Amino acid sequence: MIQNVIVYFVLPVLSFSMLLIFFRLFKGPSLIDKVIALDLLVIVGIGAFSAYAVYLDKVAIVDISLVLALIAFLSTVAFTFYYSKQQKNL
């Protein structure tokens, strides 16, 4: 039952949201919009990996999601640090 929900509802919704996020990523008027879209894309990717892990009943795929979440967090913090340095120089 849960596999049907994942295949026919969760993964298509996540795929459609990824398409919309890619549109925002390429169209974003400012750098901050593009970074937020990229961060959101990683979050949706984490959701897709997690749904796939539940579908296959593999715990190892959840580890990939955790590593991806840590990398996304660190990259967001690094960008915030970079952006705050740029704002001080202006």
TIRO-211761 format. One line per field, with one value per residue (C-alpha): x negated, y, z; residue in three letters. Coordinates in steps of 0.2 Angstrom, whole numbers, plus 2048, in hexadecimal, padded with zeros to 3 digits. Layout:
xx	(X; ...)
yy	(Y; ...)
zz	(Z; ...)
resn	(ALA; ...)
END
This chain:
xx	(800; 7F3; 7E8; 7F7; 7F9; 7E7; 7E6; 7F6; 7F7; 7E7; 7DA; 7E4; 7E8; 7D6; 7D1; 7DD; 7D7; 7C5; 7CA; 7D1; 7C2; 7B6; 7C1; 7BE; 7AC; 7A9; 7B4; 7B0; 7AD; 7A0; 792; 79C; 7AB; 7A0; 798; 7A8; 7AF; 79F; 7A2; 7B4; 7AF; 7A3; 7B1; 7BD; 7AF; 7AE; 7C0; 7BF; 7B0; 7BA; 7CA; 7BF; 7B8; 7C9; 7CE; 7BF; 7BF; 7AC; 7A5; 795; 79D; 7A2; 790; 78E; 79C; 793; 783; 78C; 795; 784; 77C; 78B; 78A; 778; 779; 788; 77D; 76E; 779; 780; 76E; 769; 778; 776; 764; 769; 776; 76A; 75E; 76C)
yy	(800; 80D; 808; 80D; 81E; 821; 81C; 824; 834; 838; 836; 83F; 84E; 84F; 84E; 85C; 867; 864; 86B; 87A; 87D; 87B; 889; 894; 88F; 895; 8A4; 8AA; 8BD; 8BE; 8B3; 8B0; 8A9; 89D; 897; 895; 88B; 880; 87D; 878; 86D; 864; 862; 85B; 84F; 849; 846; 83C; 832; 82E; 829; 81E; 816; 812; 80B; 7FF; 7FD; 801; 80A; 80E; 81B; 825; 827; 830; 83B; 840; 844; 84E; 858; 85B; 861; 86C; 874; 877; 87F; 88B; 890; 893; 89E; 8A8; 8AB; 8B0; 8BB; 8C4; 8C8; 8CF; 8DA; 8E1; 8E6; 8F0)
zz	(800; 805; 7F6; 7EA; 7F3; 7F1; 7DF; 7D9; 7E4; 7EE; 7E0; 7D3; 7DE; 7E3; 7D0; 7CC; 7DA; 7D4; 7C3; 7CB; 7D5; 7C6; 7BE; 7CD; 7CD; 7BC; 7BC; 7CD; 7CC; 7DA; 7E0; 7F1; 7E7; 7DE; 7EE; 7F7; 7E7; 7E8; 7FA; 7F7; 7E9; 7F5; 802; 7F5; 7F0; 802; 802; 7F1; 7F8; 808; 7FF; 7F4; 804; 80A; 7FA; 7F9; 80C; 80C; 81B; 812; 807; 816; 819; 809; 80D; 81E; 815; 808; 816; 81F; 80F; 80B; 81C; 81B; 80A; 810; 81F; 814; 808; 816; 81C; 80B; 808; 819; 815; 804; 80D; 819; 80B; 802)
resn	(MET; ILE; GLN; ASN; VAL; ILE; VAL; TYR; PHE; VAL; LEU; PRO; VAL; LEU; SER; PHE; SER; MET; LEU; LEU; ILE; PHE; PHE; ARG; LEU; PHE; LYS; GLY; PRO; SER; LEU; ILE; ASP; LYS; VAL; ILE; ALA; LEU; ASP; LEU; LEU; VAL; ILE; VAL; GLY; ILE; GLY; ALA; PHE; SER; ALA; TYR; ALA; VAL; TYR; LEU; ASP; LYS; VAL; ALA; ILE; VAL; ASP; ILE; SER; LEU; VAL; LEU; ALA; LEU; ILE; ALA; PHE; LEU; SER; THR; VAL; ALA; PHE; THR; PHE; TYR; TYR; SER; LYS; GLN; GLN; LYS; ASN; LEU)
END
